[in-house]
Amino acid sequence: MNKKIITDVVFAVIIGAGIYFLAATPTAPNGGGADVAFTNVAKDSHGGYGERGNVMVQSEVEWRDLWSKTTSNQTPPPQLPDVDFEKETLIAAFMGTERTGGYAIEITKITETDSALMVSVKEISPGPNCIVTMALTQPYHIVKILKTEKQVEFLITEEVTECSR
């Protein structure tokens, strides 16, 4: 009997969380939004930016600072990728410092709604049976889109890589 009650409570919490998430996610009036084209600027698992977070960059000054932090572990640092901030906006996702290899982050989709840009980000972690390098990693992904002044909201999904023994 107690097992049944616990199962019912867990199920109710999961359903309630799903309803809350759907209600809290901004959408266009038709229930969707238009896909936004983006171009990869840089993506790696060995960045120098150790903080977890997501950033929108609108100026050359912000971009130089972010790129300097992102590549701070590389000697010589790679050249700053060209971005025309009169016409383009950068969006970056950082996973933060991880204690091993096997981690990655990817901006998979950007959707424009009436009120915001919804950026879908997938964070990938190694499963317990995965063989990984024993090195600190700082996964990141930076993309550029056409210039926007809309607010950016990030939707994070997590995926664990299944590795066989």
C-alpha positions as CSV (number, residue, x, y, z in Angstrom):
1,M,0.0,0.0,0.0
2,N,2.8,2.5,0.9
3,K,4.6,1.7,-2.4
4,K,1.4,2.6,-4.3
5,I,1.0,5.9,-2.5
6,I,4.6,6.8,-3.1
7,T,4.3,5.9,-6.8
8,D,1.1,8.0,-7.1
9,V,2.8,11.0,-5.4
10,V,5.8,10.8,-7.7
11,F,3.6,10.5,-10.8
12,A,1.6,13.5,-9.7
13,V,4.7,15.6,-9.1
14,I,6.1,14.7,-12.6
15,I,2.7,15.5,-14.3
16,G,2.5,18.8,-12.3
17,A,6.0,19.8,-13.2
18,G,5.3,19.1,-16.9
19,I,2.2,21.2,-16.8
20,Y,4.1,24.0,-15.1
21,F,6.9,23.9,-17.6
22,L,4.5,24.1,-20.6
23,A,2.6,26.9,-19.0
24,A,5.8,28.9,-18.2
25,T,7.3,28.5,-21.7
26,P,6.6,31.6,-23.9
27,T,5.2,30.6,-27.3
28,A,3.9,32.4,-30.3
29,P,0.1,32.7,-30.6
30,N,0.0,29.7,-32.9
31,G,1.7,27.6,-30.2
32,G,5.1,27.6,-32.0
33,G,7.6,30.0,-33.3
34,A,9.8,30.6,-36.3
35,D,13.1,28.8,-36.4
36,V,16.1,31.2,-36.4
37,A,19.1,30.4,-38.6
38,F,22.4,30.4,-36.8
39,T,26.1,29.9,-37.8
40,N,28.6,28.2,-35.6
41,V,31.4,30.5,-34.5
42,A,33.3,28.3,-32.1
43,K,32.7,25.0,-30.2
44,D,35.1,23.0,-28.1
45,S,35.4,21.0,-24.9
46,H,38.7,22.6,-23.8
47,G,37.9,26.3,-23.4
48,G,39.3,28.5,-20.7
49,Y,36.0,29.9,-19.5
50,G,35.3,28.0,-16.3
51,E,32.0,29.5,-15.3
52,R,28.6,27.9,-16.1
53,G,26.3,30.2,-18.0
54,N,24.7,31.5,-21.1
55,V,25.4,34.8,-22.7
56,M,24.2,37.1,-25.5
57,V,26.9,39.4,-26.9
58,Q,25.9,42.6,-28.7
59,S,29.2,44.6,-29.0
60,E,32.8,44.3,-30.1
61,V,34.0,45.1,-26.6
62,E,31.9,42.4,-25.0
63,W,33.0,40.0,-27.7
64,R,36.7,40.7,-27.2
65,D,36.4,40.2,-23.4
66,L,34.4,36.9,-23.8
67,W,36.8,35.5,-26.4
68,S,39.8,36.4,-24.2
69,K,38.2,34.4,-21.3
70,T,37.1,31.6,-23.6
71,T,40.6,31.0,-25.0
72,S,42.6,32.0,-22.0
73,N,44.1,28.4,-21.8
74,Q,45.5,28.5,-25.3
75,T,49.0,29.8,-26.2
76,P,49.0,31.6,-28.6
77,P,45.3,32.5,-28.4
78,P,43.4,31.9,-31.6
79,Q,42.4,35.0,-33.6
80,L,39.1,36.6,-32.7
81,P,36.4,35.4,-35.1
82,D,34.8,38.2,-37.2
83,V,31.4,39.4,-36.2
84,D,29.6,42.4,-37.6
85,F,27.7,43.7,-34.6
86,E,25.7,46.1,-36.8
87,K,24.0,43.0,-38.4
88,E,24.7,40.1,-36.0
89,T,24.3,39.0,-32.4
90,L,26.3,36.2,-30.6
91,I,24.8,33.6,-28.4
92,A,27.1,31.5,-26.2
93,A,26.5,28.6,-23.9
94,F,29.1,27.5,-21.3
95,M,29.0,24.3,-19.3
96,G,31.6,25.4,-16.7
97,T,34.5,23.4,-15.5
98,E,34.1,19.6,-15.5
99,R,36.6,17.2,-13.8
100,T,36.9,14.8,-16.7
101,G,36.5,14.6,-20.5
102,G,33.3,13.3,-22.0
103,Y,31.3,16.5,-21.5
104,A,29.9,18.6,-24.3
105,I,27.4,21.4,-24.9
106,E,25.5,22.3,-28.0
107,I,23.1,24.9,-29.1
108,T,20.6,22.8,-31.1
109,K,17.9,25.2,-32.0
110,I,16.8,28.8,-31.8
111,T,13.1,29.7,-32.1
112,E,11.7,33.2,-32.2
113,T,8.4,33.9,-30.4
114,D,6.5,37.1,-30.1
115,S,8.4,38.0,-26.9
116,A,11.7,36.3,-27.0
117,L,14.3,34.0,-28.6
118,M,14.2,30.5,-27.2
119,V,17.6,28.9,-27.3
120,S,17.6,25.1,-26.9
121,V,20.9,23.9,-25.4
122,K,21.8,20.2,-24.9
123,E,24.3,19.4,-22.2
124,I,26.0,16.0,-22.6
125,S,27.6,14.1,-19.7
126,P,29.5,10.8,-19.8
127,G,27.6,7.8,-18.3
128,P,29.1,5.7,-15.4
129,N,30.6,3.1,-17.8
130,C,32.3,5.6,-20.1
131,I,36.1,5.8,-20.4
132,V,37.0,9.5,-20.2
133,T,40.2,11.5,-20.1
134,M,41.3,12.6,-16.7
135,A,41.6,16.3,-17.4
136,L,39.6,19.5,-16.6
137,T,37.4,20.5,-19.5
138,Q,35.3,23.6,-20.1
139,P,32.8,22.9,-22.9
140,Y,31.3,25.8,-24.8
141,H,29.4,26.6,-28.0
142,I,29.1,30.1,-29.6
143,V,26.8,30.9,-32.5
144,K,25.8,34.0,-34.4
145,I,22.4,35.1,-35.6
146,L,21.0,38.1,-37.3
147,K,20.9,41.1,-35.0
148,T,18.1,41.0,-32.4
149,E,17.0,43.1,-29.5
150,K,14.7,40.4,-28.1
151,Q,15.3,38.9,-24.8
152,V,17.0,35.5,-24.9
153,E,15.7,32.5,-22.9
154,F,17.7,29.3,-22.6
155,L,16.0,25.9,-22.5
156,I,18.5,23.4,-21.1
157,T,18.2,19.6,-21.7
158,E,20.6,17.1,-20.2
159,E,21.7,13.9,-21.9
160,V,23.9,11.1,-20.5
161,T,26.0,9.2,-22.9
162,E,25.5,5.4,-22.6
163,C,28.8,3.5,-22.9
164,S,29.0,-0.3,-22.8
165,R,31.4,-2.1,-20.6
